[in-house]
Amino acid sequence: MRLEGDDYKENHFFWTEKGDRLTVIGDYLGRLPSLKLLDAKKGEYVLDAGCGAGFIARKMALTGAKVFGCDRAEAMVQRAVETEKRCSLGIEYKVSDITTLPYKNNQFDAVACVAVLIHDSPEECKKFIAEAHRVLKSEGRLLISVTHPFVYQPESPNRTGKTNWAVHSPLDNKPMTENQRFNEIYTNSEGKQFSSTVWYHPIDFFPKALSEAGFSIVHEQTMYMTKEALEACGHTGPIGYPSFYQILTKKY
Ligand SMILES: C[S@@+](CC[C@H](N)C(=O)[O-])C[C@H]1O[C@@H](n2cnc3c(N)ncnc32)[C@H](O)[C@@H]1O
């Protein structure tokens, strides 16, 4: 299939080239490493859980995998469906919460969950992990990618103001230790601030929850801030600190 114009961009360019600078950091250190790690293959059945507008789903479908996507945000799924209509890659989308996946048991070879679980409570994360286990075939792969919990700590450049790619401003300056909900403040590409309520999950939370649910850990990786990622979105600040975290597991 030949892709042109917007369709080409939808499939081959970072979202951030359309103006959202924050997302480019996520592209470099979250989305692309996640796609590489999950390594969806031609003919595999793959689920993009929390698919948003379908960026990850489309990238995986381009490998020849049969891709399904679901997200609880109707407007996001609508965007994904519109892109699919403009340039079909055979992806099937549903509006659904990932804590109750609308798919049969043992259906998928792989499940991707990228940049989703900071929006979910520990209970919701555990429900999703149990659901991913149910819908995966034996030895099926689950990949989770989240912002690294270090960026929410007081010593992180995001809290000390030494960087401007995301300025996190919790109300106090205490370290975070337990899973907790808090309000973070980001700066968008126009320099305007906006806030978002997210969950802090400690670094050992996902490995523990995944092991308890019947997954074995295949690979864990920390993505450190790079000059390339910062420069790509016109931001400044230190490099080399933990910024994103990915964990690849296998159902047993
Ligand atoms: C930052 S976007 C990431 C979208 C996509 N995974 C990507 O990387 O391009 C987060 C998405 O997760 C979805 N989400 C978060 N928690 C969810 C849940 N429990 N069930 C379904 N969708 C969820 C949100 O609606 C949102 O579309």
The ligand as an SDF file (V2000), in Angstrom:
LIG
                    3D

 27 29  0  0  0  0  0  0  0  0999 V2000
   -1.2800    9.2300   26.7070 C   0  0  0  0  0  0  0  0  0  0  0  0
   -2.5220    8.3080   25.8850 S   0  0  0  0  0  0  0  0  0  0  0  0
   -1.5790    7.0380   25.1130 C   0  0  0  0  0  0  0  0  0  0  0  0
   -2.2490    6.4800   23.9010 C   0  0  0  0  0  0  0  0  0  0  0  0
   -1.4520    5.4040   23.1410 C   0  0  0  0  0  0  0  0  0  0  0  0
   -1.1810    4.2350   23.9560 N   0  0  0  0  0  0  0  0  0  0  0  0
   -0.1510    5.9490   22.5810 C   0  0  0  0  0  0  0  0  0  0  0  0
    0.9250    5.7100   23.1660 O   0  0  0  0  0  0  0  0  0  0  0  0
   -0.1930    6.6520   21.5790 O   0  0  0  0  0  0  0  0  0  0  0  0
   -3.3220    7.4680   27.2340 C   0  0  0  0  0  0  0  0  0  0  0  0
   -4.6100    6.7860   26.8440 C   0  0  0  0  0  0  0  0  0  0  0  0
   -4.9340    5.7990   27.8150 O   0  0  0  0  0  0  0  0  0  0  0  0
   -6.3350    5.7320   27.9190 C   0  0  0  0  0  0  0  0  0  0  0  0
   -6.6730    5.0470   29.1740 N   0  0  0  0  0  0  0  0  0  0  0  0
   -6.1560    5.2630   30.4160 C   0  0  0  0  0  0  0  0  0  0  0  0
   -6.6960    4.4100   31.3000 N   0  0  0  0  0  0  0  0  0  0  0  0
   -7.5670    3.6190   30.6220 C   0  0  0  0  0  0  0  0  0  0  0  0
   -8.4440    2.5580   30.9820 C   0  0  0  0  0  0  0  0  0  0  0  0
   -8.5280    2.1290   32.2410 N   0  0  0  0  0  0  0  0  0  0  0  0
   -9.1980    1.9860   30.0170 N   0  0  0  0  0  0  0  0  0  0  0  0
   -9.1220    2.4180   28.7300 C   0  0  0  0  0  0  0  0  0  0  0  0
   -8.3310    3.4300   28.3290 N   0  0  0  0  0  0  0  0  0  0  0  0
   -7.5510    4.0300   29.2620 C   0  0  0  0  0  0  0  0  0  0  0  0
   -6.7640    7.1800   27.8490 C   0  0  0  0  0  0  0  0  0  0  0  0
   -8.1330    7.2860   27.5160 O   0  0  0  0  0  0  0  0  0  0  0  0
   -5.8230    7.7180   26.7710 C   0  0  0  0  0  0  0  0  0  0  0  0
   -6.3970    7.6420   25.4880 O   0  0  0  0  0  0  0  0  0  0  0  0
  1  2  1  0
  2  3  1  0
  2 10  1  0
  3  4  1  0
  4  5  1  0
  5  6  1  0
  5  7  1  0
  7  8  2  0
  7  9  1  0
 10 11  1  0
 11 12  1  0
 11 26  1  0
 12 13  1  0
 13 14  1  0
 13 24  1  0
 14 15  1  0
 14 23  1  0
 15 16  2  0
 16 17  1  0
 17 18  1  0
 17 23  2  0
 18 19  1  0
 18 20  2  0
 20 21  1  0
 21 22  2  0
 22 23  1  0
 24 25  1  0
 24 26  1  0
 26 27  1  0
M  CHG  2   2   1   9  -1
M  END
$$$$
